[in-house]
Structure formats: C-alpha cells, structure tokens
Amino acid sequence: MTSAASALLAAWGAACVSIAGCTFAGGPALPDRAAGMMRAGSPSPAAAQSSITIGKSTRAEVLAALGPGNAIRFDSGYEVWVYRWPGAQRTSRAATELVILFEPSGIVKKTRVRPGYGPEPK
C-alpha cells in the first residue's frame, strides 16, 4: 500500500470513528444554526449526495450547493464535511448524515449517507 493510500485510509477511518463516537453516544441536541445543519427546503440526503460527483466536484461547488458543512480538517490535508438532517428527537443519533471526504486538492474523494436511528432506548 502506498503512503498516499495509507494516509487516505487513516483520514477516512479517523473521520468515521470520530463521527460514529458522537453518534452512538447520543450526542447533544443539534442547534438549528450549526454549520452543516440542513433546514426545511433543503435537498434530501440522497438528492444532496447525487448532486456531488466523486473525482470532480470541488469544495466551492459543494459549498454553493449545500452551504457550509461541519468541517473536520486533518494535518494530511484531507477534510471531511458533515451535513445533518434532524430526526424527530433532534439529537445526533436521530439525524441522517451526509459525510463528504475531500482530497487535499479540494476534490471530492468519497461520500456516504448514514441514516438516523430512532430515539435512544430508556
């Protein structure tokens, strides 16, 4: 495996672990004005994902289409943007998320939609 591939794998893994850690812990309530928080009238998660072309779409194009995401930046130059569509419970756990990985060049490398879960068990 090349060092570039290792760096990409490490960045993607770290982003998924950090996002999953917040998600499975239940997370705090999501503020309505937070970066990456999608509001009424926004495209659905599937429509937002389909508007992005892997290997072609740029940060500027994603910003223009979806607005600012909740950004996680890595020393390697990779960047992850997360967009959330809130669920009925308004927590990280109930929110559907679109996760976008950008290469250091600013081009989309990978996208993923993570569906929200129901309310936490009591």
C-alpha positions in Angstrom: 0.0 0.0 0.0 1.4 3.4 -0.9 1.9 6.1 1.7 -0.8 8.2 0.0 -3.3 5.3 0.2 -2.4 4.8 3.8 -2.9 8.4 4.6 -6.3 8.4 2.9 -7.3 5.3 4.7 -6.2 6.7 8.0 -8.0 10.0 7.4 -11.3 8.3 6.4 -11.1 5.9 9.3 -10.4 8.7 11.8 -13.3 10.7 10.5 -15.7 7.8 10.7 -14.6 6.9 14.2 -15.0 10.5 15.4 -18.4 10.8 13.8 -19.6 7.4 15.0 -18.4 8.1 18.5 -20.6 11.2 18.7 -23.5 9.4 17.1 -23.5 6.3 19.2 -23.1 8.3 22.4 -26.4 10.0 21.6 -24.7 13.4 21.3 -26.0 16.7 22.3 -29.0 18.4 20.7 -28.2 19.9 17.3 -28.6 23.7 17.2 -30.7 25.0 14.3 -28.0 27.4 13.1 -25.0 25.0 13.3 -22.8 24.5 10.2 -24.0 21.5 8.3 -27.4 21.6 9.8 -29.9 21.2 6.9 -33.2 23.1 7.2 -36.7 22.9 5.7 -36.5 23.2 1.9 -33.0 21.6 1.7 -32.5 18.8 -0.7 -32.9 15.3 0.7 -29.8 13.4 1.8 -30.0 11.2 -1.3 -30.5 14.2 -3.6 -27.6 16.1 -2.0 -25.3 13.1 -2.4 -26.4 12.6 -6.1 -25.5 16.3 -6.8 -21.9 15.5 -5.9 -19.6 13.9 -8.5 -16.7 11.9 -6.9 -13.4 12.9 -8.5 -14.8 16.1 -10.0 -16.9 18.2 -7.5 -14.9 20.8 -5.6 -15.2 22.3 -2.1 -16.5 25.5 -3.7 -19.2 23.6 -5.7 -20.4 21.7 -2.6 -20.4 24.9 -0.6 -22.6 26.6 -3.3 -24.9 23.6 -3.5 -25.3 22.7 0.2 -23.9 25.6 2.2 -21.2 25.3 4.8 -20.7 21.8 6.4 -19.5 20.9 9.8 -15.8 20.6 8.8 -13.1 18.3 10.2 -9.6 19.1 8.9 -6.6 16.7 9.1 -2.9 17.6 9.1 -2.6 15.4 5.9 -4.7 18.0 4.0 -7.8 15.8 3.8 -11.0 17.3 5.0 -14.4 15.9 5.9 -17.7 17.9 5.8 -20.8 16.6 7.6 -24.3 17.6 6.9 -27.2 16.6 9.1 -30.9 16.3 8.6 -32.5 16.2 12.0 -34.8 13.4 13.2 -37.8 13.8 15.4 -35.6 13.7 18.6 -33.2 16.4 17.3 -30.1 14.5 18.5 -27.1 13.2 16.6 -28.4 9.7 16.9 -31.7 10.6 15.2 -30.1 12.7 12.5 -29.4 11.4 9.0 -25.9 12.5 7.9 -24.1 13.1 4.6 -20.4 12.7 5.0 -18.1 14.1 2.3 -14.3 13.4 2.2 -12.2 15.9 0.2 -8.7 15.2 -1.0 -6.0 17.8 -0.2 -6.5 19.2 -3.7 -10.1 20.1 -2.7 -11.8 17.5 -4.9 -14.4 15.1 -3.5 -12.9 11.6 -2.9 -15.8 9.8 -1.3 -19.4 10.4 0.1 -21.6 8.4 2.4 -25.1 8.8 3.8 -25.6 7.4 7.3 -29.3 7.0 8.1 -30.5 8.3 11.5 -31.7 5.9 14.2 -34.8 6.1 16.3 -34.9 7.6 19.8 -32.5 6.2 22.3 -33.8 3.3 24.5 -34.7 4.4 28.0 
